């Protein structure tokens, strides 16, 4: 029995829609009840929120396209100013009303112009007989625009006196949207994260035709058992599933096992999934490089990505500042004279020093250091003379902004700022080269 039922839409379209949006039938059913019939006035504005990769954008696109509802879909990141956003909506409206791709250029500078042009564009009989939906994806960008943009979209139905519904898609809650001056409250709707059972069902639908559905479902079960605790992003899991499936099938291709020998298949794929754990979300290497590394049976240490070697381009003195900061964080203060002075005199190695130097400072973590110590080490490791100019201090601030250094304590300390180096030894080695 189908889960989606609505008298205003054909049963065949609803059945096809149900197959396209697995595990989101309840949300689609709620949206259909809010939309009502095509010619009815729907709720003026709907706010849909949820974590990334929870199906908000996909469900809205699939729902509006499958049921052939007139709609406009705009990503607020691409159209990041109010003028670009309003003009893009009007351009897409022209194509909806005329049915042609080629549209005349639109110039819309203010919200008043938008309301006037909107009324003119939707004057056609097709758009007046049914609800028009305007979907704004990544709607949190609206908060960066003029103060009247968000309230106007929330009550666009009232301003234009047209049958229009604005749908806002975002990853943050409505309380972070609400303007201080007050506005029309939208209907809020939450898309929860996919459970492990939902992910299993969705990912298993992509099985290759040359293998059985049960074989691919067993592979997805193994994949989720490894990655579910660290990654619940559907897009990332789909990428990992496509990337490692060829390695999982190797024993079957070579004839060493059949599709039911799950133990042999697991033993073959286990080390490669552990290597893939190092690059979750990072995409440090391309799919072709990853396949080549698997073919060569490379070690995990051979992944030369952002976490292993830095590709960050820094100014000349910023590299020396970062090296000096690392030395100041991991070397005790008492060793500065021995390391950075040419004529430091005789250093007595007491039992106290010998006892504590047995413990590696890398295990203890970085220690904070004052600004004057950082500059003193900088002057000793740079060959030519460095003047303490504003350029040097601005580069220190830039390193803090890039989170390569962190400031310890408050800015109003009387003894000056203290810093801590946050990068790894591999990072410093790559810069030092």
N, C-alpha and C positions, 0 to 999 in steps of 0.2 A: 504494500500500500504506500503510495507516495506521501512524503512528509509535507510537501508544499502544495497547498490548495488555495485557490482564489478565484472567485467567479468572474473577475474582470479579465483574466488572462487565459489563453488556451492551455489545456492540460498538457499538450505535447511540449510547449515551450517551458512550462514549469518542470516537467520531468527532465528535459534536457538541462535546465538550470540546476536542478538538484544534483545531477551527475557532475557538473562543472565546479560546484562549490562544496566538496565533501567536508564534513565536520563543522559546517557553518549554516546548517539548515535552520536552526532556531533564530539566528540573527537575520537571515534572509526573510523568514516568515514574519518577524517583527517589522522589518522594513516594508514589506508588502502591505501589512495592515495599516501602517502609517501613510503610505502612498495612496491607498484607496484606489478607486477607479481612475481611468485616464483623464476624464473631464472634471473630476472633483478637485476642489482646492485642498492641497495637502498642508502639512505643518509648515510655517514660513521658513524655519531653519532647523537643521538637525546637526548635532555635534557628535561625531564618532571618534572615540579615542581608544588607544591600546598600544602595547609595546610594538617595537619594530618587528616586521615579518609575522604579524598576527592576522593578515588577510584583509585588512581594511580596503586598501586600494584595489586589490584584485576582485574582491567581492562586489564592490560598487561598479567597477567597469563591466564585469561579467553580467551583473543584474540588469544594468541599463542597456547594454548592448543586446543581450539575449531577448529581452522583452521589447526591444526596439522603442524605447522611450526617448523622446528628444532631450538631449543633455549637452552640457559643455563641461569639459574636463581640463582643468588648468593646474599645473604644478607651481606653487608660489615660490619655489626656489629658483626656477628658471625665469619667472617674471617677477623680479624682486622689487620693483617700484610700483606705486599705485597706477601710474600712467600705463606702463607695460601690461599690468594685470587687467585693467579695464579695457584697454584696446584689444587684448587677446580674446577676452570674453565676447566682445562685439564682433570680432572677425569670425569666431567659431559660430556665433549666432547667425551670421549672414549665410554661412554654408549650410546650417540646419534649415533655414527658411527657404533658400533657393535650391538646395540639393546639389549645388555645384561646388567644386573645389576652389575655383578661382573667385576671389572676392576683391572688392575695391578697398583701397587703403582707408583706415579709420584713424582719425585724430581726436583724442579725448583727453583733455587736460584736467578737468575737474569732475567732481561727482555729479554736479548738476548736468553737465554735458552727457555723462554716462546715462543718467535716468532718462533724459530726453531721447538720446539715440537708441536706448533699450526699447522704449515704447514704439519707436518707429520700426525697429527691426522685427519685433514680435507682432507686428500688425497683420501679418499674413494669417489666413484662416486656419492653416494647419497648426500653428503654435498657439492660437487662441482657444482651440478646442480641447487641448490637453495640457497637463502640467509640464512645465519646463524645469529641468533640474540643472543647477549650476554646482559642480563639485570642485572644491578648492582643496587640493592635496597639499600636505605640509603646511597647514594653515597657521602654524605658530609664527610663520614669517609675517603675517598680517600685523602682529604687534609692533614690528619695526617700521610700519608705514604711518601715514597720517592718522590722527586720533579718530577721525570720522569714518574711516574705511570699514573697520570691523562692525560698529553699530549699524552702519548703512546696509551691509550685507545681511545682518541678522533680521532686518525688517524691510528687505527689498520688496517683498510682496506688497507691503503697505505703501511704499514710496512710489512704485510703478503702477500700482493697481492692476497687476497682471497675475496670472496663475503661475507663479514661480516658487520653487523651493531651493534654498541654498544649503548645501551639505558640506560641512567642514570636517576634514580628516586630519588628525593630529596624534602625536605620541605623548602629549602632556594633558593634564586634566583641565577641566573648564575653569577651575578656580584660579589658575594662572593666566587665563585669558580675560576674565571679567574686568572691564574698564572701571575706573574709580567713579566716573560720572553716572554709572548705571546704564543699562541697555536691556533690550529684549532678550529674555532667557530662551535659549534654544532647547529642543528636546535632546537630551544627552543619552548616549548609548555606548556601552563598553564592549569591546572585543577582547575576550580573555586569551591568554597564551594557549597554544596547542599543547595538549597533554602528550605523553609518550605514546599512548594508543592512537591519538589523532595523527601524530607524525608517522607512526608505522603505517597507518592506512593510506595517508597521502603519498608518502614516498614509494610505497609498494605499487602504486598505480603506474609508475614510470618503468616498469620492467621491460627489458628488450624482448622482441618477439621470438628470438631464437632460443630463449630459455623459458622455463615454466614459471608461472606466477608464484608457486610455493618456493621454488629455489631462490627467486629474487627477494621474497618476503623474509626468508631465513637470513639472507645477507643483510637486509635492512635491520633486522633484529640484532645481529651482531654489531653493526655500525652504531646503532643507538645505545647499545650496552656500553660501548666505549666512550662515545662523545656526549651523551645526553646530560651528564653532570656538568660539563664545561661549556656546552653549546646547545642552545635551543632555538637558534635562528633557522627557519625553514630553508631559506636561500642558501645558507652556508652548508647545511646538512645535505641539501640536494647536490651542491657542488662536490662535497666530499664523497657522496655515493657514486657519482659519475666518474670521479677521478680514480677511485680504488677498486671499482668492480672488475676491471680487466685482470688485476692481480689476484682477486678472489677466484676467478674462473680458471686460472692457469692449470691447477691439477686436473680439472675436467677436460681442458683442451688437450693436455698431454696424455690423457688416458690413465693417469695414476689414481683417479678417484671418480666416483659418480656423484650425481647431484645430491644424494642422501648422505654422503660421508661428511657430515658436518664437522667432525673432529679433525680430519685431515685438512679440510678447507680452513678451519680456524687456525690451525698451526701454521699454515702458509701465510695467512693475511695478518696475523697478530703483530709481528715486528714492523710491518709497513704502516699499520694503523697507529702504532706508538710514535713512529716518525712523523706521521701526519698531525699528531697532537701538538707538535711544536709550532705548526704554522696555521692553527685555527684562527680565523678572522684576519690574519696578516696578509695573505696572498703574496708572500715574499718571493715566490717563484711562479712561473707560468705553468699551465697544465703540461705543456710539452717538456719543460725542464723537469717537472716532477716525474713524468713517465720515464724519462731518460735516466733519472737518478734511481728509480726502482729497477730498471733494467740492468743497471750497473751494480746493483746491490750496494749502494753507497751507505756510509754510516750517517747517523743523525748529525754529527759534527760537520758534515759537508754541506749543510744548508747554509749558503752564504747569503742570508737575507738581512733585513734591517736589524734583527736582534743579534746577529753575529758580527757584522761589520757595518760601520756607519757610512752612509752615503750623503750625510748632511754636509753641505758646503758652508764653511764658516770663514769669517775674515781672518787675516793673518794673525793678528794679536789675540783674537778670540781663541784660537787653537792653543797658543801658549798659556793664556789665562786658564783654560780648562785643564791643561796638564798641571799647571801650578796648583789649581784647586784640588786636583786628585792627590798630588803629593802632600798638600797641607792636611787633607782629610785622613789619609792613611799612615802618615809618618808622625811619630811623636814630636812634640816641640823641642825636646832636648836633643834630637838628632839633626836639627836644622844646621847647627854650626858645623857638624861633621860632614854633611852632604853638600852644603852650598857655600862654604868658605874655603879658599885655597890654603890659607895659613891659619888653621883653626887650633893649632897646638896639640898637645897630647890629651887624649880622651881616656879616662880611667874606666875600665869595664868592671863595674861593681857587681856583686852577687845579685843585687836587686834588678839591675838591667838584664843580666843573663837569665834570670828566672822568668821575667815577663816577656822577653823577646822570643821565648819558645812558642808563644801563642801568636798565630798569624793575625795581623790587624784586619785582613780581609774577612775573617770570620766574625770579628767584633763589629764590623760595619763602619761607615764614615763618621768622623768626629767633626764637630763644628770648629771653625777657625775665624779669627778676626780679619778685617779687610787689610790692615797693615802687614800681616804675615803673608797674605796672598800676594801683595805687591812686592814684598821683599823677595819671595821665591821667584816671582816673574822676572825681576831685574837680574837675578843670578843665572837664570836658564836661557835668557835671550842674549845673543852675542853682542848686538849693538846696544847703545844706550837708549833707554825708553823713558820719555818724559811723562810724568803723571798728568796727562791732559784730560780734557772732558771726553775725548774720544775713547780713552781707556775705560773710564767710568761708565760711559754709555754702553760699551760692549759687555761689561759685567751685568748691567741691567738687562741686556738682551739675552744673556745666558740664563738669567733667572726666568725671563718670560718664556724661553724655550724649554724650561724645566730641566735644563742640564745642571743648573745649580739651584739650590733652595735656600731661602733666607730663613734663619733661625731666630725666633724671638720677635719682638715688636720693633717698629721703625723708630720709635722715640727713645731707644736706649741711649744712655749718656756715653757709654764706652764705644759707640760705633756699631755698625751692623756686623752680624756674624753669618757665615754661609756654611753650606755643606754640599759636597759634590755628590751627585745622584747617578752618575753614569758608571758603567762597568769597566773592568780592566781591558776587555777586548775593544771596547769603544775607544779608550785612551790609546791603546797600542796602534789602532788603525789611524788615529790622528797623528801620533808621534812618527809614523812612517813617512 
